[in-house]
């Protein structure tokens, strides 16, 4: 299993902060499953070019391989103020 977390504006757009997902090989596969199970808005939001992706609290490239028990997180671009 994977734990998938959504933060800030992504959480608001998807109306979800946390989901559990069966293990998949990579981030793109996770996005595909989420979109299939929860709607196309997931693909639209999570594939945006400026979304930051982290696995186990480390920012990764979108081709990162996932393992059982990983925490996959999606963040909007950081802003200050």
N, C-alpha and C positions, 0 to 999 in steps of 0.2 A: 504494500500500500504506500501511497504518497499522500502527504498533507500539502494542500495547495492553499496559499494565503494571498489575499488581495488587499492592497493598501490605498488609502486616501481616495482620490477621485476614481480610481479603478474599482474600488470597493463600492462606491456610490453608484457608478454606472451599471455594475453587475448585480447590485443589491445582494452581495454576498461577501463575507469576510474570510470564510474558511470552508473548504470542501475536502473530502477524502476521495481519492482516485486510485483505481487498481494500477499496479505498476505498469508503466510503459517504458519504452526504450529511451526516448528523448523528449525534449521540450515541445517540439513541433507535434509529436504524437499526442502529448498531453493536451495541447490546445485543440487538436482535432476532436479528441474524445469529449472534452468539455463543451465544445460547440455542438457536437452531436447530441449530448445529453441535456444541455441547458439552453441551447439556442445560438443562432448565428452571431448574436451580439458579442459572445465570448471571443470568437475568432476575430471580429472587427477590433475589439478593444485590445486584446492581448497581442495581436500581431502589429499594432501600431509601431512605427519605427523608433519612437522615443521612449517606449516602455523598457524599464530596467528589469532584468530577470536575475534572480539569485537562487542558488541551491545551497541549503544549509548555511544561510547567512553570508554567502560569498557571491559577489556578482560574477556571472558566467556568460559565455557566448551562447547563442541559441542552439548550437549543435552539441551542447553538453549532454553526456550520457547520464541517465538517472538510475538510482539503485533503490532497492526496497528500504523503506523507512526515511527516505529523503524528504526534506521540506522544500517545496518549490514556491517561490514568492514572486509576485509581480508588483512593481512600483511605478508610479508615474515619474516623470523627470523631476528632479529636486529643484525646488524654488526657495528663495530666501526672502527675508523681509523683516 
